[in-house]
Amino acid sequence: MRPRGLPPLLVVLLSCWASVSAQTEATPAVTTEGLNSTEAALATFGPSPSTRPPGTPRAPGSSSGPRPTPVTDVAALCVCDLSPAQCDVNCCCDPDCSSVDFSVFSACSVPVVTGDSQFCSQKAVIYSLNFTANPPQRVFKLVDQINPSIFCIHITNYKPALSFINPEVPDENNFDTLMKTSDGFTLNAESDISFTTKLDIPTTAKYKYGVPLQTSDSFLRFPSSLTSSLCTDNNPAEYFSKDTQEASCQLPLEKGTGAFLVNQAVRCTRKINLEQCEEIEALSMAFYSSPEILRAPDSRTKVPITVQSVIIQSLNKTLTRREDTDVLQPALVNAGHFHLCMNVVLEVKYSLTYTDRGEVTKADLSFLLGTVSSVVVPLQQKFEIYFLQENTKPVPLSGNPGYVVGLPLAAGFQPHKGSGIIQTTNRYRQFTILHSTAEQDCLALEGVRTPVLFGYTMQSGCKLRLTGALPCRLVAQKVKNLLWGQGFPDYVAPFGNSQAQDVLDWVPIHFITQSFNRKHSVLQDSCQLPGALVIEVKWTKYGSLLNPQAKIVNVTANLISSSFPEANSGNERTILISTAVTFVDVSAPAEAGFRAPPAINARLPFNFFFPFV
């Protein structure tokens, strides 16, 4: 029975559509065995059920939505399901597996299944096993995660970026106005745009190089000269330490934002009104000593700044150190026709102590105060900041770069090929020789050494008594240990400040062994004993003729052995053991070099000498 007016073919199509719709509505949601009650609603291996009424046509997707709908349903995706109608081992997403199969699983072979990697936010399915349940259950979670592989812009909240604004070019008419508007070209000028969301401060547990030091209210301000020689107070001090950079009035400070451990020293000029010096914060000690530095970023522990010294400079440049470190305020004094401002900050030196964990533990401050008159306005100030690591001492050098006469030689050994040079912490024990005493007893001198000093020719020795009770081999080993000492080096540094990691620059020690046989050793039993150790150090003058630097180019250690007749039980024999160190200057004589005179390669015109030729 069909309604009137409808063609027979249309009735057949509508009947098929109604049958398919009824089957779809009657199909229950697929549930997995062993799921928790709170997660059973998410455990579907087909498309998510729609909330629209049956028979209602789907609305077309809006092109202005936040992001397109993923084509692939990750809940129905299972890459480890290889066997049809059969449970695959350790495949937690296999719909053919039951709770009995889960009990023999060891782990999920595919724990996470993600969707399309081109979306900012993508669906992900997380599979796991709950072995505490009886029987073991499979845990299924469908979550949204942010894709870290691509850059996404969710909200455009900077309205001026949506249109082009003609910039105002500075000229001689509007330069002063732009300077007042920009507040001296500071680094952190606040924008007029009101943001809807406040940027989160990074919650790092330690200071990293280049990160500004935080205080209780803002950042530790470090004045500097940016676009001109004028001081700018809104410059945050950065967590730097190692190469000192000096910024004069002509050269603004250049920050090494990518470097670690860079100290800063800045000189800048400040224009002041002498009658208002008491109101200018940058001239007062409290402006630099009042902030409290956070021990670590976003930490609740505060490190106060302690004033260590206050030095007063008079008008005639006389320096006087105050016994107390009380904070002084600038004071204006009238001296006849002149105005003087006392207790004005001229120099500020920060000394910050930090740990290897990137935490600030101590902050010291030193001031140089002076008296300013109307003659010296504008005022020049100097600011320094440097960092010291806690529980460390500076490494002494034997020269920078060349060796200095009288300082010990830097030496070490290489444990294996490809590694750096290993040195002892005591530089006077890196290259040593036998030490001479008044007793001259070799057996009592083991472990007593004297350092080899650059430029000093040295000689030491001792006496050894040979008796029949001592075997020759034992005596030879004892004397050899006595000459070489403990840990004789294999390499010597070419310069006094050579780095241990630059192995190819170090000079290897050449070891030579020589043996001499005496005539009487042929007729009777002899004992081969080391008798002397001769060390020769060759060095040269390196660099400019005005300031030559001493550089070691070759080191030779020659062990000389001699044969002695073995002592009988009734007689004794005394031999001399000696060590010598010589320094040889192998510098080539300096010759002044001149460039060759230029050769003129020119052709004259054929009629140059006309009419004479």
KOLPASE-809134 format. One record per residue (C-alpha): residue in one letter; x, y, z. Coordinates in pm, whole numbers, plus 32768, in hexadecimal, padded with zeros to 4 digits. Layout:
// KOLPASE-809134
NODE   res      X      Y      Z
NODE     A      X      Y      Z
...
END
This chain:
// KOLPASE-809134
NODE   res      X      Y      Z
NODE     M   8000   8000   8000
NODE     R   80A3   8144   7F93
NODE     P   8031   82AF   7FAD
NODE     R   7F90   8343   7E84
NODE     G   8063   841B   7DA0
NODE     L   81B5   8372   7DEA
NODE     P   826A   82B0   7CDC
NODE     P   82AE   813C   7D1F
NODE     L   842A   8169   7D0C
NODE     L   842C   827D   7E13
NODE     V   835E   81A1   7EFB
NODE     V   845F   8089   7EDD
NODE     L   8581   8174   7F30
NODE     L   84CD   8202   805F
NODE     S   8488   80A4   80DE
NODE     C   85F8   8042   80C2
NODE     W   8662   8180   8178
NODE     A   856C   813F   8291
NODE     S   85ED   7FDA   82B5
NODE     V   8757   804C   82D0
NODE     S   86F9   815B   83CB
NODE     A   8644   805F   84A2
NODE     Q   876E   7F75   84A3
NODE     T   8858   8090   8501
NODE     E   877D   80FC   8623
NODE     A   875E   7F9A   869F
NODE     T   88DA   7F5A   86A3
NODE     P   8959   7F7F   880A
NODE     A   8AA0   8038   8864
NODE     V   8BCF   7F54   885E
NODE     T   8C5A   7F21   89BB
NODE     T   8DA5   7E83   8A17
NODE     E   8DC8   7D82   8B22
NODE     G   8E7C   7DE6   8C58
NODE     L   8E3C   7F5E   8C41
NODE     N   8DF3   8038   8D6D
NODE     S   8C97   80C3   8D8D
NODE     T   8D10   822A   8D62
NODE     E   8DC6   81D6   8C22
NODE     A   8CCA   80EF   8B80
NODE     A   8C1E   8212   8AD5
NODE     L   8D64   826A   8A21
NODE     A   8DBA   8105   89B8
NODE     T   8D1B   80FE   885F
NODE     F   8DC9   8075   8730
NODE     G   8CDF   811B   863A
NODE     P   8C8B   8285   85F2
NODE     S   8C09   834B   8717
NODE     P   8A8B   8342   872A
NODE     S   89E6   8482   86BB
NODE     T   8901   8547   879A
NODE     R   8819   85B0   867F
NODE     P   86C2   8505   8664
NODE     P   86A2   83E0   8573
NODE     G   8645   8444   8418
NODE     T   86B9   85AB   8442
NODE     P   87AD   8609   832C
NODE     R   890E   8668   83A1
NODE     A   8956   87DC   8398
NODE     P   8A76   8840   82B7
NODE     G   8BB6   8898   8371
NODE     S   8BFF   8A08   838F
NODE     S   8D3A   8A7E   82E1
NODE     S   8D7E   8B79   83F6
NODE     G   8DA3   8A77   850C
NODE     P   8EDB   8A63   85E5
NODE     R   8F63   892A   8538
NODE     P   8EE5   881D   844A
NODE     T   8E5E   86D2   84C2
NODE     P   8F5A   85B3   84A6
NODE     V   8F09   84B6   8397
NODE     T   8FA8   838F   844E
NODE     D   8F02   8315   858C
NODE     V   901F   82AF   8670
NODE     A   8F32   81EA   874E
NODE     A   8EF3   80F9   862F
NODE     L   905D   80F2   85B9
NODE     C   912B   7FBF   861A
NODE     V   927A   7F93   856C
NODE     C   92D4   7E4E   861E
NODE     D   9195   7D94   85BB
NODE     L   922F   7CAF   84B5
NODE     S   915B   7B75   84D4
NODE     P   8FEC   7B90   846C
NODE     A   8EED   7AFF   8561
NODE     Q   900B   7A9D   864A
NODE     C   90B0   7B40   877A
NODE     D   9216   7BB9   873F
NODE     V   9306   7B95   8863
NODE     N   9341   7CD7   8929
NODE     C   9261   7D9B   883D
NODE     C   9188   7E5B   8931
NODE     C   90BA   7F03   8821
NODE     D   9055   7DBF   8779
NODE     P   8ED7   7DA3   8791
NODE     D   8EEF   7C28   8777
NODE     C   8FA1   7C0E   88CA
NODE     S   8EE0   7BBB   8A05
NODE     S   8F2B   7BD2   8B78
NODE     V   8FB9   7A72   8B6C
NODE     D   90B2   7AE1   8A66
NODE     F   9110   7C14   8B33
NODE     S   9177   7B37   8C57
NODE     V   929B   7AA9   8B8C
NODE     F   930D   7BF8   8AFE
NODE     S   945D   7C7F   8B7E
NODE     A   9435   7DE5   8AFE
NODE     C   9390   7EA8   89E7
NODE     S   9462   7E96   88AC
NODE     V   93C7   7FDF   8832
NODE     P   937E   80AF   8969
NODE     V   9326   81F7   88B7
NODE     V   926E   822D   876F
NODE     T   9266   8390   86E7
NODE     G   91AB   8430   85CA
NODE     D   9212   851E   84B8
NODE     S   935A   85CF   8508
NODE     Q   92F9   8708   8443
NODE     F   9200   8783   8545
NODE     C   9256   8863   866C
NODE     S   917C   8794   8753
NODE     Q   9160   8624   8706
NODE     K   90A6   8500   879C
NODE     A   9171   83F0   8845
NODE     V   910E   829F   88D2
NODE     I   91D5   8216   89F8
NODE     Y   91CB   80A0   8A3D
NODE     S   9248   7FFA   8B7A
NODE     L   920D   7EC3   8C4D
NODE     N   9191   7EB4   8DB4
NODE     F   9230   7D7B   8E46
NODE     T   91AC   7DC3   8FA5
NODE     A   9048   7D70   8F39
NODE     N   8FCE   7C09   8F33
NODE     P   8FCB   7BB1   8E19
NODE     P   90BE   7CB4   8D83
NODE     Q   900F   7DC8   8CCA
NODE     R   9061   7EA7   8BA6
NODE     V   9057   8022   8BE4
NODE     F   8FEF   8100   8AC2
NODE     K   9008   827E   8AC1
NODE     L   8FB4   8375   89AE
NODE     V   9061   84C3   89E7
NODE     D   90B0   8607   892C
NODE     Q   921D   8665   8919
NODE     I   92DA   878D   888A
NODE     N   93BB   873C   8765
NODE     P   951B   87BD   87BC
NODE     S   959F   878D   865B
NODE     I   94F0   88B5   85B8
NODE     F   94BE   8A23   860B
NODE     C   9354   8A87   863D
NODE     I   92B0   8BD9   8671
NODE     H   916C   8BAC   8731
NODE     I   910D   8D17   8779
NODE     T   9187   8E51   86CA
NODE     N   917C   8F4F   87E6
NODE     Y   9265   905C   8758
NODE     K   9171   913D   86A1
NODE     P   926E   922F   8601
NODE     A   9308   9104   854C
NODE     L   91C9   90DB   8481
NODE     S   9203   9224   83C9
NODE     F   9333   92E8   8354
NODE     I   9392   941A   8420
NODE     N   9479   9519   8388
NODE     P   95A3   9543   8476
NODE     E   960B   969C   84DC
NODE     V   976B   96DA   8459
NODE     P   9845   97A6   854A
NODE     D   98C2   98F3   84C7
NODE     E   9948   9A33   855C
NODE     N   97E9   9AAF   85AF
NODE     N   9750   9981   8662
NODE     F   9889   98DC   86F7
NODE     D   985B   9971   8851
NODE     T   96ED   990A   8856
NODE     L   9740   97A3   87F7
NODE     M   984E   9794   8903
NODE     K   9754   97F7   8A0F
NODE     T   9653   9701   898B
NODE     S   9741   95D9   8987
NODE     D   97E1   962F   8AD9
NODE     G   9942   9623   8A53
NODE     F   9915   94E6   8981
NODE     T   98EE   93F9   8AA5
NODE     L   98E4   9283   8A7B
NODE     N   979B   924C   8B2D
NODE     A   96B9   9368   8ABF
NODE     E   9555   9307   8B11
NODE     S   9467   92E6   89EC
NODE     D   931E   939F   89D6
NODE     I   926F   9260   896C
NODE     S   91AE   91B5   8A80
NODE     F   91D7   903D   8A6D
NODE     T   90B4   8F5F   8AC8
NODE     T   9196   8E58   8B62
NODE     K   92C8   8E90   8C38
NODE     L   9402   8DE7   8BC2
NODE     D   9479   8CD9   8CAC
NODE     I   95D3   8D02   8D41
NODE     P   96AB   8BD1   8CF4
NODE     T   96BA   8AF1   8E22
NODE     T   9823   8A84   8E06
NODE     A   98CA   8A0A   8F40
NODE     K   9A17   8AB0   8EF9
NODE     Y   9AB1   8BDB   8E4C
NODE     K   9B34   8B9A   8CF1
NODE     Y   9C31   8C6E   8C3B
NODE     G   9B90   8DA3   8BAD
NODE     V   9A61   8D93   8C94
NODE     P   9A21   8EDC   8D4F
NODE     L   9A44   8ECE   8EC9
NODE     Q   98F4   8EEC   8F74
NODE     T   98B1   8FC0   90A6
NODE     S   978A   8FD0   9191
NODE     D   96D7   90D2   90B9
NODE     S   9778   90C0   8F60
NODE     F   98D9   9083   8EDC
NODE     L   9A2D   90F6   8F55
NODE     R   9A63   923A   8E98
NODE     F   9BBC   926D   8E01
NODE     P   9BE3   93C9   8D63
NODE     S   9C90   93D4   8C13
NODE     S   9CB8   94A8   8ADD
NODE     L   9BEB   9429   89B8
NODE     T   9BB7   950C   888A
NODE     S   9C8A   9627   8918
NODE     S   9D77   966D   8A37
NODE     L   9C55   96C3   8B20
NODE     C   9C0A   95D3   8C3C
NODE     T   9AD0   94FF   8C22
NODE     D   9A4F   9477   8D6E
NODE     N   994A   9386   8CE1
NODE     N   9A47   9283   8C70
NODE     P   9A2D   9132   8D25
NODE     A   9B70   9099   8D9F
NODE     E   9BA8   8F4E   8CF5
NODE     Y   9C32   8E13   8D8D
NODE     F   9D88   8E2D   8CF1
NODE     S   9EEC   8DE8   8D68
NODE     K   A041   8DAA   8CAD
NODE     D   A0C3   8EA1   8B9D
NODE     T   A0C2   900A   8C15
NODE     Q   A033   9106   8B22
NODE     E   A075   9277   8B51
NODE     A   9F80   9373   8AC1
NODE     S   A000   94D7   8AAE
NODE     C   9F43   9613   8A5B
NODE     Q   9F8A   95EF   88E9
NODE     L   9F4B   9475   88D6
NODE     P   9E02   93F3   8967
NODE     L   9DFE   92AB   8A1C
NODE     E   9DE8   9178   893E
NODE     K   9D41   9059   89ED
NODE     G   9DAC   8EF4   89A8
NODE     T   9C50   8E65   89DB
NODE     G   9CBE   8D08   896E
NODE     A   9DF4   8CF1   8A49
NODE     F   9E13   8C66   8BA5
NODE     L   9ED9   8D11   8CBB
NODE     V   9F16   8E6E   8C2D
NODE     N   9F5D   8F8B   8D1E
NODE     Q   9EE8   90E9   8CC9
NODE     A   9F84   9240   8CFC
NODE     V   9ED0   9378   8C7E
NODE     R   9F20   94EA   8C79
NODE     C   9E0A   95DA   8C21
NODE     T   9DAD   9746   8C48
NODE     R   9C84   97CB   8D0B
NODE     K   9BF3   9926   8CD8
NODE     I   9B7A   99AD   8E25
NODE     N   9AF3   9AEE   8EB5
NODE     L   9BD7   9B32   8FDC
NODE     E   9AC6   9BE4   909F
NODE     Q   99EF   9AA7   908D
NODE     C   9B01   99AB   90DE
NODE     E   9A55   9944   9222
NODE     E   9924   98CF   915D
NODE     I   99DB   9801   9053
NODE     E   99D0   9690   90B3
NODE     A   9AF6   9629   8FD9
NODE     L   9BDF   9701   90AE
NODE     S   9B7E   965B   91F6
NODE     M   9C11   9521   9294
NODE     A   9AB8   949D   92EB
NODE     F   9A5F   947F   917A
NODE     Y   9B65   936A   9152
NODE     S   9B69   92CA   92AC
NODE     S   99F5   92B1   92FC
NODE     P   9989   9199   920A
NODE     E   9991   902F   927B
NODE     I   99FF   8F2B   917B
NODE     L   9940   8DE5   915F
NODE     R   9A1B   8CB8   91A1
NODE     A   9987   8C0C   906E
NODE     P   9882   8C7A   8F6F
NODE     D   9728   8C90   900F
NODE     S   97BB   8C25   915D
NODE     R   973B   8C9B   92AE
NODE     T   989A   8CAA   933D
NODE     K   9929   8E0A   9324
NODE     V   9A99   8E6A   9332
NODE     P   9AD0   8FC9   93BD
NODE     I   9BDA   90AA   9327
NODE     T   9CE6   90F3   942C
NODE     V   9DB5   9231   9417
NODE     Q   9F1F   91CD   9450
NODE     S   9FD9   9314   9426
NODE     V   9F94   9486   93F5
NODE     I   A0AC   9568   9377
NODE     I   A089   96E3   9375
NODE     Q   A135   97B0   9265
NODE     S   A16B   991F   92A3
NODE     L   A17E   9A37   91A1
NODE     N   A2FB   9A17   9192
NODE     K   A2DB   989E   9149
NODE     T   A342   9832   92A9
NODE     L   A2B2   96DE   930C
NODE     T   A240   968C   946D
NODE     R   A1A1   9545   94D9
NODE     R   A085   955A   95D4
NODE     E   A08B   9473   96FE
NODE     D   9F14   9438   96F1
NODE     T   9E3F   93D2   95C8
NODE     D   9D07   949B   9614
NODE     V   9C36   950C   94ED
NODE     L   9C73   967E   94A7
NODE     Q   9B8B   9766   93EE
NODE     P   9BFB   9879   92FC
NODE     A   9C06   99CC   93A6
NODE     L   9C05   9B21   92FA
NODE     V   9CF0   9C21   9393
NODE     N   9D12   9D91   9337
NODE     A   9E7C   9E08   9332
NODE     G   9E6D   9F76   92D6
NODE     H   9E1D   9F9B   9167
NODE     F   9E41   9E23   912C
NODE     H   9D5C   9D01   9176
NODE     L   9DEE   9BB8   91EE
NODE     C   9D41   9A69   9201
NODE     M   9DE3   9974   92F3
NODE     N   9DC9   97F6   930F
NODE     V   9D84   97C8   919D
NODE     V   9DB8   9668   9114
NODE     L   9EDD   9664   901F
NODE     E   9F2D   94F0   900C
NODE     V   9E67   93B7   905E
NODE     K   9EFE   925A   906D
NODE     Y   9E24   9124   9092
NODE     S   9EC4   8FDC   9100
NODE     L   9DD5   8EB5   90E9
NODE     T   9E27   8D57   9165
NODE     Y   9D77   8C33   90C0
NODE     T   9D79   8AB9   90D8
NODE     D   9DA5   89B2   8FCC
NODE     R   9C2B   897C   8FDD
NODE     G   9BED   8ADA   8F55
NODE     E   9B80   8B7C   909C
NODE     V   9BF0   8CCB   9129
NODE     T   9C62   8CA7   9292
NODE     K   9D08   8DF4   92DE
NODE     A   9CFF   8F58   9259
NODE     D   9E04   905C   92BA
NODE     L   9E10   91C8   9257
NODE     S   9F22   92D1   925D
NODE     F   9EF1   9446   9229
NODE     L   9FC8   956D   91C9
NODE     L   9F1D   96AE   9236
NODE     G   9F8C   9809   91D8
NODE     T   9F3B   9978   91E5
NODE     V   9EB6   9A10   90A4
NODE     S   9EC4   9B81   904F
NODE     S   9E2A   9C44   8F34
NODE     V   9F78   9C31   8E81
NODE     V   9F6E   9AB5   8E4B
NODE     V   9E04   9A9D   8DD7
NODE     P   9DAC   99C0   8D12
NODE     L   9E19   98A5   8DF7
NODE     Q   9ED6   976C   8D8E
NODE     Q   9E88   9627   8E45
NODE     K   9F20   94CA   8E38
NODE     F   9E6C   9384   8E7C
NODE     E   9F04   922A   8E9E
NODE     I   9E72   90D3   8EDE
NODE     Y   9F2F   8F8C   8EF5
NODE     F   9EE4   8E2E   8F6F
NODE     L   9FAA   8D42   904D
NODE     Q   9F5F   8BD1   906B
NODE     E   9F38   8B4C   91CA
NODE     N   A04B   8A71   9262
NODE     T   A13B   8AA3   913F
NODE     K   A292   8B3F   912A
NODE     P   A336   8BDE   8FFB
NODE     V   A429   8AFC   8F46
NODE     P   A58A   8B91   8F57
NODE     L   A64D   8BA2   8E13
NODE     S   A7BF   8B97   8DC7
NODE     G   A79F   8CAE   8CC8
NODE     N   A6A8   8D59   8BE4
NODE     P   A6F1   8CE5   8AE2
NODE     G   A86A   8CB0   8AF4
NODE     Y   A91E   8C18   8C1D
NODE     V   A9A1   8CFD   8D2E
NODE     V   AAF9   8CB5   8DBA
NODE     G   AAE2   8C13   8F10
NODE     L   A986   8B7C   8EE8
NODE     P   A955   8A01   8ED3
NODE     L   A92A   8947   8D8E
NODE     A   A7C6   88D9   8D3E
NODE     A   A7C9   8765   8CEF
NODE     G   A6E9   8634   8CF4
NODE     F   A6A3   84E5   8C57
NODE     Q   A5A6   8456   8B65
NODE     P   A4FC   831C   8BEE
NODE     H   A48D   82A1   8A98
NODE     K   A48D   831A   8934
NODE     G   A382   8418   88E7
NODE     S   A35C   8498   8A4D
NODE     G   A3D1   85E0   8ADD
NODE     I   A502   8626   8BB2
NODE     I   A4E2   85C7   8D22
NODE     Q   A58F   86B4   8E16
NODE     T   A5B2   86BA   8F8E
NODE     T   A50B   87D6   9045
NODE     N   A657   8840   90DF
NODE     R   A716   88E1   8FC4
NODE     Y   A85E   88BE   9088
NODE     R   A838   8743   9074
NODE     Q   A7F8   871E   8EFF
NODE     F   A967   8709   8E91
NODE     T   AA5F   86B9   8FA8
NODE     I   ABBC   862C   8FD8
NODE     L   AC82   8592   90F5
NODE     H   ACAF   8673   9221
NODE     S   AE04   8698   92C5
NODE     T   AE2A   8690   943F
NODE     A   AF4C   86B0   952C
NODE     E   AF4D   853C   957C
NODE     Q   AF76   84D9   940C
NODE     D   AECD   838B   9450
NODE     C   AE0F   8311   931C
NODE     L   AD42   820F   93D8
NODE     A   ACBC   831C   94C1
NODE     L   AC5D   840E   93A7
NODE     E   AB44   8349   9306
NODE     G   AA18   842E   92D9
NODE     V   AADA   8570   931A
NODE     R   AAD7   8639   91D4
NODE     T   AB22   8799   915E
NODE     P   AA6A   8843   903D
NODE     V   AB0C   8897   8EF2
NODE     L   AB01   8A10   8ECB
NODE     F   AB10   8AB3   8D77
NODE     G   AC61   8B4C   8D22
NODE     Y   AD13   8AB6   8E50
NODE     T   AE2D   89C0   8E09
NODE     M   AE1E   88C9   8F28
NODE     Q   AEE8   87A2   8FA6
NODE     S   AEA5   86BB   90CC
NODE     G   AF27   856D   9146
NODE     C   AF58   8475   925C
NODE     K   B038   8354   92BE
NODE     L   AFDE   81E4   92B8
NODE     R   B09E   80DA   9378
NODE     L   B0AA   7F84   92D5
NODE     T   B0C7   7E54   93B6
NODE     G   B0B4   7CE2   9373
NODE     A   AF6C   7CC8   9433
NODE     L   AEB3   7D90   9327
NODE     P   AE6A   7CDF   91DD
NODE     C   AED4   7D9C   90A4
NODE     R   AD7C   7D8E   9001
NODE     L   ACD3   7E1B   9137
NODE     V   ADCE   7F36   9150
NODE     A   ADA8   7F8B   8FDD
NODE     Q   AC2D   7FA5   8FFB
NODE     K   AC50   8075   9138
NODE     V   AD3C   816B   9090
NODE     K   AC60   8184   8F5B
NODE     N   AB2F   81D9   902E
NODE     L   AC00   82D6   90E8
NODE     L   AC69   8389   8FA7
NODE     W   AB1A   8387   8EF6
NODE     G   AA47   83C3   902A
NODE     Q   A8D5   8375   903F
NODE     G   A812   83CE   8F06
NODE     F   A923   845A   8E27
NODE     P   A873   8527   8D16
NODE     D   A85E   84D0   8BA6
NODE     Y   A80C   862C   8B21
NODE     V   A87B   8791   8B6E
NODE     A   A7A9   88C4   8B22
NODE     P   A842   89A3   8A16
NODE     F   A7C1   8ADE   8AC0
NODE     G   A775   8B32   8C27
NODE     N   A5FD   8B4C   8BE3
NODE     S   A5CF   8A21   8AFB
NODE     Q   A481   8970   8B1D
NODE     A   A47A   87FF   8B77
NODE     Q   A382   87AC   8A64
NODE     D   A46B   882A   8951
NODE     V   A539   86EC   8949
NODE     L   A5D0   872B   87F2
NODE     D   A673   886D   8870
NODE     W   A728   87C3   8990
NODE     V   A893   8758   896C
NODE     P   A8D5   85E2   89A2
NODE     I   AA02   857F   8A75
NODE     H   AAFF   84AB   89B8
NODE     F   AB8A   8396   8A95
NODE     I   ACE9   8315   8A4D
NODE     T   ADA0   81FA   8B02
NODE     Q   AF1B   81D7   8AF1
NODE     S   AFF7   80C5   8B86
NODE     F   B170   80C7   8BC1
NODE     N   B23F   7F94   8C16
NODE     R   B37D   7FBB   8CE2
NODE     K   B4B6   7EF3   8C97
NODE     H   B4B4   7E33   8DE1
NODE     S   B350   7DBD   8DA1
NODE     V   B3D3   7CC6   8C9D
NODE     L   B4AE   7C10   8D98
NODE     Q   B3B5   7BF8   8EB5
NODE     D   B241   7BFF   8EF6
NODE     S   B1B4   7D5A   8EBE
NODE     C   B076   7E0D   8F1F
NODE     Q   AFCB   7EFA   8E27
NODE     L   AF4A   8024   8EED
NODE     P   AEB3   8170   8E7B
NODE     G   AFA4   8280   8EE0
NODE     A   AF1F   83C7   8E52
NODE     L   ADEB   846A   8DBD
NODE     V   AE35   858C   8CD3
NODE     I   AD0E   8667   8C6A
NODE     E   AD3D   8763   8B51
NODE     V   AC33   8869   8B0B
NODE     K   AC4C   892F   89C7
NODE     W   AB8B   8A71   89AD
NODE     T   AB6F   8B93   88BE
NODE     K   AAF5   8CF8   88B3
NODE     Y   A9A1   8D08   880E
NODE     G   A8DA   8E31   8792
NODE     S   A92E   8F9F   876E
NODE     L   AA8F   9026   8798
NODE     L   AA08   912D   8888
NODE     N   A96C   902B   8972
NODE     P   A9F1   8ECC   8928
NODE     Q   A952   8DA6   89DC
NODE     A   AA0E   8C72   8A56
NODE     K   A995   8B34   89AD
NODE     I   AA10   89D1   89EF
NODE     V   AA51   8912   88AC
NODE     N   AB00   87D3   891C
NODE     V   AB3C   870B   8A5C
NODE     T   AC29   85E1   8A79
NODE     A   AC57   84FB   8BA6
NODE     N   AD94   8428   8B92
NODE     L   ADC1   830B   8C8C
NODE     I   AF2E   82A4   8CA1
NODE     S   AF87   814F   8D35
NODE     S   B0E1   80C6   8D8E
NODE     S   B15F   7F71   8DF4
NODE     F   B1F5   7F47   8F4D
NODE     P   B297   7E12   8FE0
NODE     E   B1B4   7D64   90D6
NODE     A   B21E   7D96   923E
NODE     N   B27E   7C67   930A
NODE     S   B209   7C26   9467
NODE     G   B34C   7CAD   94F2
NODE     N   B36E   7DF9   9438
NODE     E   B28F   7F22   93E3
NODE     R   B287   8014   92C1
NODE     T   B1F9   8173   92AB
NODE     I   B177   8200   9162
NODE     L   B0EF   8359   910C
NODE     I   AF8E   8388   9080
NODE     S   AF52   84DA   8FDB
NODE     T   AE46   859D   8F1C
NODE     A   AE85   86CC   8E40
NODE     V   AD9B   87BE   8D8E
NODE     T   AE17   88B0   8C84
NODE     F   AD5E   89B6   8BBB
NODE     V   ADDB   89FF   8A5E
NODE     D   AD73   8B33   899A
NODE     V   AD48   8ACB   882F
NODE     S   ACB9   8C15   87B5
NODE     A   AD26   8C77   865A
NODE     P   ADBC   8DD3   863B
NODE     A   ACB8   8ED1   85DA
NODE     E   ACE7   8F5D   847F
NODE     A   AC39   9095   8409
NODE     G   AB77   904E   82CC
NODE     F   AB2E   9149   81BE
NODE     R   AA47   912D   809A
NODE     A   AADF   911E   7F41
NODE     P   AAD3   9268   7E85
NODE     P   A9B5   9278   7D8F
NODE     A   AA08   922A   7C28
NODE     I   A98C   9324   7B28
NODE     N   A8E9   9272   7A0A
NODE     A   A877   9384   791F
NODE     R   A88C   93C1   77A9
NODE     L   A8D0   9519   7720
NODE     P   A822   9593   75E9
NODE     F   A8EC   9572   74A9
NODE     N   A907   96ED   747E
NODE     F   A963   973B   75E9
NODE     F   AABC   97C7   7590
NODE     F   AA48   987C   7457
NODE     P   AAE3   9954   73C0
NODE     F   AC30   98EE   745F
NODE     V   AC28   978D   73CF
END
